[in-house]
Amino acid sequence: MSVGDRVELGVLTVCGFVLAILTVFFLNVRIGAVPVPFTVVVAAIGTTLLLRLTSAITESSWRYAPLIVWTAVVLVAAVPGINSNGPLIGDWRVLLLLLCGLGVPAATTYMSRLNNL
């Protein structure tokens, strides 16, 4: 990898961090009394796009860096803080966020490997 590729990988990793912050803090959006977790779709598309972009840069395991950073931020946000409060409440939206944010990139990676056989 050249220096430019490493810088680009670092920028994409920071983008994964920013994506995680945005998806975590907008997960609790409600319209009236109905929760509307639209950030689940944003997380699925965003993490998949980040994985595709880093896969174009490198074939090593560093291509998973933005996805690992995204997962770490979401898991840290899911842990209750002092007085049992935190940005995320342990309900179905958190599980859906993790499932879509990690499951969709995993499925696309698996499908692209099947196409290369």
MDTraj code that builds the backbone (N, CA, C; nanometers):
import mdtraj as md
import numpy as np

residues = "MET SER VAL GLY ASP ARG VAL GLU LEU GLY VAL LEU THR VAL CYS GLY PHE VAL LEU ALA ILE LEU THR VAL PHE PHE LEU ASN VAL ARG ILE GLY ALA VAL PRO VAL PRO PHE THR VAL VAL VAL ALA ALA ILE GLY THR THR LEU LEU LEU ARG LEU THR SER ALA ILE THR GLU SER SER TRP ARG TYR ALA PRO LEU ILE VAL TRP THR ALA VAL VAL LEU VAL ALA ALA VAL PRO GLY ILE ASN SER ASN GLY PRO LEU ILE GLY ASP TRP ARG VAL LEU LEU LEU LEU LEU CYS GLY LEU GLY VAL PRO ALA ALA THR THR TYR MET SER ARG LEU ASN ASN LEU".split()
xyz = np.array([
    [0.0834, -0.1175, 0.0000],
    [0.0000, 0.0000, 0.0000],
    [0.0880, 0.1240, 0.0000],
    [0.0494, 0.2201, -0.0791],
    [0.1235, 0.3456, -0.0818],
    [0.0751, 0.4364, 0.0313],
    [0.1423, 0.5477, 0.0468],
    [0.1056, 0.6423, 0.1517],
    [-0.0328, 0.7005, 0.1255],
    [-0.0644, 0.7265, 0.0012],
    [-0.1971, 0.7773, -0.0337],
    [-0.3074, 0.6792, 0.0008],
    [-0.2811, 0.5509, -0.0214],
    [-0.3799, 0.4483, 0.0141],
    [-0.3999, 0.4420, 0.1648],
    [-0.2922, 0.4569, 0.2396],
    [-0.3040, 0.4548, 0.3863],
    [-0.3817, 0.5747, 0.4378],
    [-0.3586, 0.6894, 0.3768],
    [-0.4342, 0.8091, 0.4163],
    [-0.5817, 0.7904, 0.3835],
    [-0.6101, 0.7358, 0.2666],
    [-0.7484, 0.7120, 0.2274],
    [-0.8153, 0.6102, 0.3202],
    [-0.7430, 0.5089, 0.3599],
    [-0.7961, 0.4113, 0.4547],
    [-0.8248, 0.4768, 0.5893],
    [-0.7370, 0.5666, 0.6320],
    [-0.7605, 0.6394, 0.7566],
    [-0.8829, 0.7289, 0.7488],
    [-0.9013, 0.7948, 0.6353],
    [-1.0185, 0.8811, 0.6168],
    [-1.1456, 0.7970, 0.6166],
    [-1.1428, 0.6818, 0.5526],
    [-1.2602, 0.5944, 0.5515],
    [-1.2901, 0.5385, 0.6899],
    [-1.1872, 0.5154, 0.7698],
    [-1.2081, 0.4694, 0.9068],
    [-1.2728, 0.5790, 0.9909],
    [-1.2290, 0.7024, 0.9726],
    [-1.2922, 0.8147, 1.0426],
    [-1.4367, 0.8308, 0.9957],
    [-1.4626, 0.8065, 0.8691],
    [-1.6003, 0.8095, 0.8188],
    [-1.6861, 0.7019, 0.8856],
    [-1.6276, 0.5864, 0.9118],
    [-1.6993, 0.4820, 0.9852],
    [-1.7334, 0.5256, 1.1261],
    [-1.6429, 0.5991, 1.1899],
    [-1.6682, 0.6530, 1.3238],
    [-1.7824, 0.7540, 1.3206],
    [-1.7789, 0.8454, 1.2249],
    [-1.8833, 0.9474, 1.2131],
    [-2.0182, 0.8826, 1.1807],
    [-2.0171, 0.7834, 1.0932],
    [-2.1405, 0.7117, 1.0604],
    [-2.1992, 0.6450, 1.1837],
    [-2.1145, 0.5874, 1.2666],
    [-2.1632, 0.5220, 1.3878],
    [-2.2240, 0.6230, 1.4846],
    [-2.1584, 0.7377, 1.5013],
    [-2.2120, 0.8402, 1.5906],
    [-2.3491, 0.8870, 1.5425],
    [-2.3610, 0.9112, 1.4132],
    [-2.4885, 0.9592, 1.3592],
    [-2.5984, 0.8532, 1.3696],
    [-2.5654, 0.7284, 1.3400],
    [-2.6688, 0.6245, 1.3463],
    [-2.7111, 0.5957, 1.4894],
    [-2.6195, 0.6098, 1.5837],
    [-2.6542, 0.5860, 1.7240],
    [-2.7452, 0.6958, 1.7770],
    [-2.7105, 0.8197, 1.7514],
    [-2.7854, 0.9274, 1.8130],
    [-2.9170, 0.9588, 1.7435],
    [-2.9356, 0.9157, 1.6223],
    [-3.0638, 0.9352, 1.5567],
    [-3.1476, 0.8072, 1.5544],
    [-3.1066, 0.7060, 1.6287],
    [-3.1821, 0.5807, 1.6322],
    [-3.3134, 0.5962, 1.7092],
    [-3.3186, 0.6880, 1.8028],
    [-3.4372, 0.7038, 1.8872],
    [-3.5376, 0.8032, 1.8314],
    [-3.5365, 0.8294, 1.7024],
    [-3.6308, 0.9225, 1.6410],
    [-3.7705, 0.8606, 1.6447],
    [-3.8666, 0.9440, 1.6803],
    [-4.0061, 0.9001, 1.6860],
    [-4.0929, 0.9965, 1.6074],
    [-4.1949, 0.9431, 1.5471],
    [-4.2994, 1.0251, 1.4873],
    [-4.4240, 1.0001, 1.5704],
    [-4.4568, 1.0959, 1.6523],
    [-4.5637, 1.0770, 1.7498],
    [-4.5162, 0.9803, 1.8562],
    [-4.5848, 0.8701, 1.8713],
    [-4.5458, 0.7679, 1.9678],
    [-4.4811, 0.6474, 1.9015],
    [-4.4655, 0.6528, 1.7712],
    [-4.4138, 0.5388, 1.6957],
    [-4.2639, 0.5576, 1.6686],
    [-4.1811, 0.4623, 1.7110],
    [-4.0386, 0.4734, 1.6787],
    [-4.0143, 0.4459, 1.5299],
    [-3.9300, 0.5302, 1.4695],
    [-3.8983, 0.5168, 1.3277],
    [-3.7456, 0.5064, 1.3145],
    [-3.6919, 0.3852, 1.3168],
    [-3.5458, 0.3689, 1.3106],
    [-3.4926, 0.3743, 1.1670],
    [-3.5012, 0.4913, 1.1045],
    [-3.4553, 0.5047, 0.9665],
    [-3.3035, 0.4948, 0.9567],
    [-3.2331, 0.5152, 1.0679],
    [-3.0870, 0.5073, 1.0631],
    [-3.0381, 0.3649, 1.0444],
    [-3.1247, 0.2681, 1.0618],
    [-3.0872, 0.1292, 1.0349],
    [-3.0570, 0.1125, 0.8858],
    [-3.1371, 0.1736, 0.8025],
    [-3.1140, 0.1682, 0.6580],
    [-2.9868, 0.2454, 0.6221],
    [-2.9679, 0.3607, 0.6867],
    [-2.8473, 0.4403, 0.6636],
    [-2.7234, 0.3615, 0.7037],
    [-2.7307, 0.2901, 0.8169],
    [-2.6170, 0.2094, 0.8625],
    [-2.5884, 0.0950, 0.7668],
    [-2.6919, 0.0297, 0.7176],
    [-2.6718, -0.0821, 0.6251],
    [-2.6065, -0.0357, 0.4955],
    [-2.6548, 0.0732, 0.4401],
    [-2.5983, 0.1247, 0.3158],
    [-2.4591, 0.1818, 0.3392],
    [-2.4431, 0.2564, 0.4485],
    [-2.3146, 0.3212, 0.4764],
    [-2.2022, 0.2235, 0.5039],
    [-2.2267, 0.1231, 0.5861],
    [-2.1206, 0.0265, 0.6168],
    [-2.0866, -0.0581, 0.4945],
    [-2.1867, -0.0894, 0.4137],
    [-2.1600, -0.1638, 0.2914],
    [-2.0759, -0.0808, 0.1947],
    [-2.1084, 0.0456, 0.1824],
    [-2.0324, 0.1339, 0.0950],
    [-1.8887, 0.1510, 0.1451],
    [-1.8727, 0.1673, 0.2757],
    [-1.7376, 0.1792, 0.3309],
    [-1.6562, 0.0522, 0.3072],
    [-1.7192, -0.0628, 0.3227],
    [-1.6489, -0.1884, 0.2990],
    [-1.6103, -0.2033, 0.1518],
    [-1.6969, -0.1634, 0.0615],
    [-1.6654, -0.1696, -0.0814],
    [-1.5498, -0.0768, -0.1170],
    [-1.5510, 0.0449, -0.0598],
    [-1.4453, 0.1408, -0.0900],
    [-1.3106, 0.0958, -0.0345],
    [-1.3096, 0.0400, 0.0863],
    [-1.1824, -0.0071, 0.1413],
    [-1.1358, -0.1345, 0.0724],
    [-1.2274, -0.2146, 0.0215],
    [-1.1867, -0.3341, -0.0528],
    [-1.1208, -0.2975, -0.1849],
    [-1.1563, -0.1818, -0.2389],
    [-1.0914, -0.1362, -0.3619],
    [-0.9483, -0.0893, -0.3352],
    [-0.9204, -0.0506, -0.2115],
    [-0.7867, -0.0026, -0.1764],
    [-0.6933, -0.1181, -0.1436],
    [-0.7397, -0.2097, -0.0587],
    [-0.6537, -0.3182, -0.0123],
    [-0.7316, -0.4484, -0.0029],
    [-0.6613, -0.5573, -0.0191],
    [-0.7203, -0.6900, -0.0027],
    [-0.6842, -0.7514, 0.1324],
    [-0.6066, -0.6803, 0.2130],
    [-0.5681, -0.7322, 0.3446],
    [-0.6840, -0.7146, 0.4424],
    [-0.6619, -0.7576, 0.5635],
    [-0.7669, -0.7472, 0.6641],
    [-0.7903, -0.6034, 0.7106],
    [-0.7094, -0.5089, 0.6667],
    [-0.7309, -0.3683, 0.6985],
    [-0.8571, -0.3136, 0.6325],
    [-0.9125, -0.3852, 0.5381],
    [-1.0333, -0.3362, 0.4726],
    [-1.1531, -0.3385, 0.5672],
    [-1.1420, -0.4122, 0.6764],
    [-1.2511, -0.4175, 0.7732],
    [-1.2396, -0.3111, 0.8823],
    [-1.1416, -0.2227, 0.8751],
    [-1.1193, -0.1216, 0.9790],
    [-1.2405, -0.0300, 0.9998],
    [-1.3027, 0.0255, 0.8955],
    [-1.4212, 0.1097, 0.9210],
    [-1.5363, 0.0327, 0.9837],
    [-1.5536, -0.0917, 0.9459],
    [-1.6601, -0.1742, 1.0020],
    [-1.6326, -0.2063, 1.1487],
    [-1.5082, -0.2307, 1.1823],
    [-1.4710, -0.2585, 1.3214],
    [-1.4911, -0.1348, 1.4076],
    [-1.4528, -0.0190, 1.3558],
    [-1.4724, 0.1058, 1.4298],
    [-1.6213, 0.1330, 1.4482],
    [-1.7010, 0.1115, 1.3453],
    [-1.8454, 0.1322, 1.3553],
    [-1.9050, 0.0408, 1.4628],
    [-1.8651, -0.0855, 1.4623],
    [-1.9169, -0.1809, 1.5600],
    [-1.8759, -0.1429, 1.7019],
    [-1.7511, -0.1010, 1.7202],
    [-1.7034, -0.0631, 1.8535],
    [-1.7813, 0.0562, 1.9072],
    [-1.8063, 0.1547, 1.8245],
    [-1.8809, 0.2725, 1.8705],
    [-2.0240, 0.2354, 1.9065],
    [-2.0885, 0.1535, 1.8267],
    [-2.2265, 0.1132, 1.8556],
    [-2.2316, 0.0304, 1.9841],
    [-2.1367, -0.0593, 2.0043],
    [-2.1369, -0.1405, 2.1260],
    [-2.1078, -0.0569, 2.2497],
    [-2.0173, 0.0397, 2.2397],
    [-1.9901, 0.1275, 2.3541],
    [-2.1126, 0.2129, 2.3855],
    [-2.1834, 0.2571, 2.2838],
    [-2.3040, 0.3366, 2.3059],
    [-2.4166, 0.2534, 2.3657],
    [-2.4159, 0.1248, 2.3426],
    [-2.5212, 0.0383, 2.3947],
    [-2.5013, 0.0066, 2.5420],
    [-2.3798, 0.0253, 2.5927],
    [-2.3529, -0.0024, 2.7343],
    [-2.4090, 0.1121, 2.8172],
    [-2.4885, 0.0809, 2.9189],
    [-2.5427, 0.1888, 3.0014],
    [-2.4321, 0.2579, 3.0808],
    [-2.4461, 0.3871, 3.0929],
    [-2.3464, 0.4662, 3.1644],
    [-2.3825, 0.4818, 3.3107],
    [-2.3412, 0.5927, 3.3674],
    [-2.3719, 0.6234, 3.5067],
    [-2.5224, 0.6434, 3.5202],
    [-2.5787, 0.5933, 3.6282],
    [-2.7229, 0.6004, 3.6542],
    [-2.8050, 0.5253, 3.5497],
    [-2.7447, 0.4285, 3.4854],
    [-2.8113, 0.3430, 3.3860],
    [-2.8708, 0.4207, 3.2699],
    [-2.8074, 0.5278, 3.2316],
    [-2.8545, 0.6006, 3.1140],
    [-2.7481, 0.5940, 3.0065],
    [-2.7899, 0.6060, 2.8879],
    [-2.6992, 0.6020, 2.7743],
    [-2.7743, 0.6434, 2.6503],
    [-2.7039, 0.6633, 2.5409],
    [-2.7733, 0.7054, 2.4195],
    [-2.8657, 0.5989, 2.3619],
    [-2.8377, 0.4729, 2.3887],
    [-2.9227, 0.3664, 2.3332],
    [-2.9963, 0.2950, 2.4451],
    [-3.1165, 0.2598, 2.4174],
    [-3.1983, 0.1836, 2.5098],
    [-3.2022, 0.0415, 2.4570],
    [-3.1867, -0.0549, 2.5452],
    [-3.1818, -0.1940, 2.5015],
    [-3.3168, -0.2457, 2.4556],
    [-3.3489, -0.2266, 2.3323],
    [-3.4717, -0.2813, 2.2762],
    [-3.4455, -0.3318, 2.1346],
    [-3.5488, -0.3546, 2.0590],
    [-3.5362, -0.4166, 1.9281],
    [-3.4639, -0.3286, 1.8289],
    [-3.4620, -0.1967, 1.8480],
    [-3.3960, -0.1077, 1.7521],
    [-3.2448, -0.1244, 1.7540],
    [-3.1900, -0.1494, 1.8729],
    [-3.0452, -0.1699, 1.8835],
    [-3.0045, -0.2986, 1.8135],
    [-3.0809, -0.4039, 1.8349],
    [-3.0519, -0.5302, 1.7676],
    [-3.0675, -0.5187, 1.6162],
    [-3.1680, -0.4445, 1.5736],
    [-3.1876, -0.4236, 1.4305],
    [-3.0730, -0.3424, 1.3706],
    [-3.0239, -0.2428, 1.4462],
    [-2.9103, -0.1635, 1.3998],
    [-2.7862, -0.2499, 1.3835],
    [-2.7577, -0.3332, 1.4828],
    [-2.6415, -0.4219, 1.4731],
    [-2.6586, -0.5257, 1.3629],
    [-2.7778, -0.5798, 1.3507],
    [-2.8028, -0.6806, 1.2477],
    [-2.7864, -0.6232, 1.1076],
    [-2.8427, -0.5063, 1.0844],
    [-2.8325, -0.4471, 0.9499],
    [-2.6955, -0.3863, 0.9254],
    [-2.6365, -0.3250, 1.0273],
    [-2.5059, -0.2623, 1.0094],
    [-2.3933, -0.3612, 0.9893],
    [-2.4083, -0.4807, 1.0446],
    [-2.3067, -0.5845, 1.0270],
    [-2.3500, -0.6937, 0.9293],
    [-2.4786, -0.7223, 0.9255],
    [-2.5274, -0.8328, 0.8437],
    [-2.5276, -0.8042, 0.6946],
    [-2.5645, -0.6831, 0.6577],
    [-2.5697, -0.6494, 0.5152],
    [-2.4295, -0.6483, 0.4535],
    [-2.3266, -0.5862, 0.5177],
    [-2.1923, -0.5964, 0.4589],
    [-2.1390, -0.7398, 0.4557],
    [-2.1731, -0.8185, 0.5588],
    [-2.1296, -0.9582, 0.5590],
    [-2.1946, -1.0353, 0.4448],
    [-2.3211, -1.0102, 0.4214],
    [-2.3910, -1.0793, 0.3127],
    [-2.3366, -1.0379, 0.1764],
    [-2.3080, -0.9094, 0.1589],
    [-2.2546, -0.8660, 0.0296],
    [-2.1135, -0.9186, 0.0068],
    [-2.0350, -0.9270, 0.1135],
    [-1.9011, -0.9858, 0.1001],
    [-1.9112, -1.1334, 0.0636],
    [-2.0020, -1.2044, 0.1269],
    [-2.0215, -1.3456, 0.0978],
    [-2.0689, -1.3658, -0.0455],
    [-2.1617, -1.2808, -0.0895],
    [-2.2136, -1.2941, -0.2256],
    [-2.1068, -1.2597, -0.3301],
    [-2.0225, -1.1626, -0.3003],
    [-1.9177, -1.1290, -0.3968],
    [-1.8125, -1.2402, -0.4041],
    [-1.7901, -1.3089, -0.2941],
    [-1.6981, -1.4226, -0.2978],
    [-1.7573, -1.5367, -0.3775],
    [-1.8895, -1.5559, -0.3697],
    [-1.9529, -1.6604, -0.4492],
    [-1.9450, -1.6293, -0.5975],
    [-1.9544, -1.5002, -0.6329],
    [-1.9467, -1.4632, -0.7735],
    [-1.8066, -1.4827, -0.8296],
    [-1.7038, -1.4804, -0.7438],
    [-1.5662, -1.4961, -0.7893],
    [-1.5253, -1.6424, -0.8051],
    [-1.6097, -1.7357, -0.7661],
    [-1.5740, -1.8781, -0.7771],
    [-1.5714, -1.9253, -0.9183],
])
top = md.Topology()
chain = top.add_chain()
for i, resn in enumerate(residues, 1):
    res = top.add_residue(resn, chain, resSeq=i)
    for name in ("N", "CA", "C"):
        top.add_atom(name, md.element.get_by_symbol(name[0]), res)
traj = md.Trajectory(xyz[None], top)
